[in-house]
Amino acid sequence: MEATLAMGAFLGAGAAPRELADPEGAQLAAAAAAGSQEAFRTLVQRHQDRVYRLVVRMVRDAAVAEDITQETFLKAYRALPSYDPHWKLGSWLLKIAHNATIDHLRRQRLDTRPLEAPVDEDAAGPIDTLADESLPSPEQSARGRALARELQRAVEALEPAYRELVLLRFQEGLAYQEIAAITGLPLGTVKVRLHRGRKRLAEALAARGWR
């Protein structure tokens, strides 16, 4: 009952209902906002791996990533009453994680704003997916495993701003518009940085003999 009332508050009294991007996530967030600790525990369990995976590849420090992940969910808990259920819950959490990670990187005086350049129309290379689930299994060829290792190294070597967008797009499978909303960047900037990030990955792999 409380969750239903909270959902009503989210949608606004008398407002025409709009289609929710993530109905199950919205219901879970509403229950957590209404005070359900079980709902919040479920929320954390469902999304903590995804948040941590992004953060650890951004900061490249497991202990720091754990701290930022905890900070992300603490901030999310406090912000639940203002959560807009027309956002995907996972994307909303990634936006909080993005902000916390960028704050950390800025405190460390790392450059998170690489110079932009015009989009090159040439193909960027064979980089179509970067999800953990797609990494080669032990049964696959040694060449495939080696390529996966080289790709991960190349991603880690990217500047933070490029690296985050590449991870959000190819590891998390987010649409350009979702990435723009999470990072606060214009859609055109997202597309330019992703294109150049892909090209840099392809160049790094080519330099190691992968074509």
C-alpha positions in Angstrom: 0.0 0.0 0.0 2.8 2.4 0.9 4.6 1.6 -2.3 1.4 2.4 -4.3 1.0 5.7 -2.6 4.6 6.6 -3.2 4.2 5.7 -6.9 1.3 8.1 -7.0 3.4 10.8 -5.5 6.1 10.2 -8.1 3.6 10.4 -10.9 1.9 13.5 -9.6 -1.7 14.0 -8.6 -4.0 14.5 -11.6 -1.2 14.1 -14.1 -1.7 12.1 -17.2 0.2 8.8 -16.8 3.3 8.3 -19.0 4.9 5.0 -19.9 7.6 4.1 -17.4 11.0 3.1 -18.8 11.5 0.5 -16.0 8.2 -0.3 -14.3 9.7 -3.0 -12.0 12.6 -0.7 -11.0 10.2 2.2 -10.4 8.1 0.0 -8.1 11.2 -1.2 -6.2 12.4 2.4 -5.8 9.0 3.6 -4.6 8.9 0.8 -2.0 12.4 1.7 -0.8 11.5 5.4 -0.7 8.4 4.5 1.4 10.7 2.9 4.0 11.1 -0.7 2.9 14.6 -1.8 3.9 14.0 -5.1 2.1 13.2 -3.2 -1.2 16.4 -1.2 -0.8 18.5 -4.3 -0.1 17.0 -5.8 -3.3 17.8 -2.6 -5.2 21.4 -2.7 -4.1 21.8 -6.5 -4.8 20.5 -6.0 -8.3 22.6 -3.0 -9.3 25.8 -3.0 -7.1 27.8 -5.2 -9.5 27.0 -3.0 -12.5 27.9 0.2 -10.6 31.1 -1.3 -9.2 32.1 -2.6 -12.6 31.9 0.9 -14.1 33.6 2.6 -11.2 36.5 0.2 -10.8 37.4 0.6 -14.5 37.3 4.3 -14.1 39.4 4.7 -11.0 41.5 1.5 -11.4 41.7 0.9 -7.7 39.5 -1.8 -6.1 39.4 -0.2 -2.6 38.5 3.2 -4.0 35.9 1.7 -6.2 34.3 0.0 -3.3 34.1 3.3 -1.4 32.6 5.1 -4.3 30.1 2.3 -4.9 29.0 2.5 -1.2 28.8 6.3 -1.6 26.7 5.9 -4.7 24.1 3.8 -2.9 24.1 6.0 0.2 23.4 9.0 -2.1 20.8 7.1 -4.0 19.0 6.2 -0.7 18.9 9.8 0.3 17.7 10.8 -3.2 15.0 8.2 -3.6 12.1 10.6 -2.8 13.1 12.7 -5.8 13.7 9.7 -8.1 11.8 10.2 -11.4 10.4 6.8 -12.4 10.6 7.7 -16.1 14.3 7.2 -15.8 15.5 3.6 -15.9 16.6 2.8 -12.3 19.9 1.4 -13.5 20.7 4.5 -15.5 19.7 6.7 -12.6 22.2 4.9 -10.3 24.9 5.0 -13.0 24.4 8.8 -13.1 25.0 9.0 -9.4 28.0 6.8 -9.7 29.3 8.9 -12.6 29.1 12.1 -10.5 30.8 10.5 -7.5 33.5 9.1 -9.7 34.1 12.4 -11.5 34.3 14.2 -8.2 37.0 11.7 -7.1 39.0 12.1 -10.3 38.9 15.8 -10.0 40.1 15.7 -6.4 43.0 13.6 -7.8 43.6 16.3 -10.4 43.1 13.9 -13.3 42.0 15.4 -16.6 38.5 14.3 -17.4 38.0 16.6 -20.4 40.0 15.5 -23.4 40.1 17.8 -26.4 37.4 17.2 -29.0 38.2 16.6 -32.6 36.0 16.3 -35.8 34.4 12.9 -36.3 36.5 10.7 -38.7 34.3 8.8 -41.1 36.7 5.9 -41.4 35.8 2.7 -39.6 37.1 2.5 -36.1 38.0 -1.2 -36.2 36.6 -4.5 -34.8 35.3 -3.2 -31.4 31.6 -4.0 -31.3 31.1 -5.2 -27.7 32.8 -4.8 -24.4 30.5 -6.6 -22.0 32.0 -8.9 -19.4 29.6 -11.6 -20.5 31.1 -11.6 -23.9 34.6 -12.3 -22.9 35.9 -15.6 -24.3 35.2 -18.7 -22.3 37.9 -21.2 -21.4 36.7 -23.4 -24.3 37.4 -20.7 -26.9 40.6 -20.2 -28.7 43.8 -18.8 -27.2 43.7 -16.1 -29.8 40.3 -14.9 -28.6 41.4 -14.8 -25.0 44.5 -12.9 -25.9 42.5 -10.4 -27.9 40.1 -9.9 -25.0 43.1 -9.2 -22.7 44.6 -6.7 -25.1 41.2 -5.0 -25.4 40.8 -4.6 -21.7 44.3 -3.1 -21.4 43.6 -0.7 -24.3 40.4 0.4 -22.5 42.2 1.0 -19.3 44.7 3.2 -21.1 42.1 5.5 -22.5 41.7 9.0 -20.9 38.9 8.9 -18.2 36.3 10.7 -20.3 36.7 8.4 -23.3 37.0 5.3 -21.1 33.7 6.0 -19.3 31.7 6.5 -22.5 33.2 3.3 -24.0 32.3 1.3 -21.0 28.8 2.7 -20.8 28.1 2.0 -24.4 29.9 -1.3 -25.0 30.0 -2.8 -21.6 26.7 -1.7 -20.2 24.9 -1.5 -23.6 23.4 1.9 -23.1 21.9 4.0 -25.8 23.5 7.3 -26.8 20.7 9.3 -25.2 21.0 7.4 -21.9 24.8 8.1 -21.9 24.2 11.8 -22.5 21.7 11.9 -19.6 24.1 10.0 -17.2 27.1 12.1 -18.0 25.4 15.5 -18.7 27.1 15.8 -22.0 25.4 16.9 -25.2 24.4 14.1 -27.5 26.7 15.2 -30.2 29.7 15.2 -27.8 28.8 11.7 -26.7 28.9 10.5 -30.3 32.2 12.2 -31.1 33.9 10.9 -28.0 32.6 7.4 -28.6 33.8 7.5 -32.2 37.2 8.7 -31.2 37.4 6.2 -28.3 36.7 3.3 -30.6 39.3 4.6 -33.0 41.9 4.9 -30.3 41.1 1.3 -29.2 41.4 0.1 -32.8 44.8 1.9 -33.2 46.0 0.5 -29.9 45.1 -3.1 -31.0 46.6 -2.6 -34.4 49.9 -1.4 -32.8 49.9 -4.7 -31.0 49.3 -6.7 -34.2 45.6 -7.1 -34.0 43.8 -6.0 -37.2 
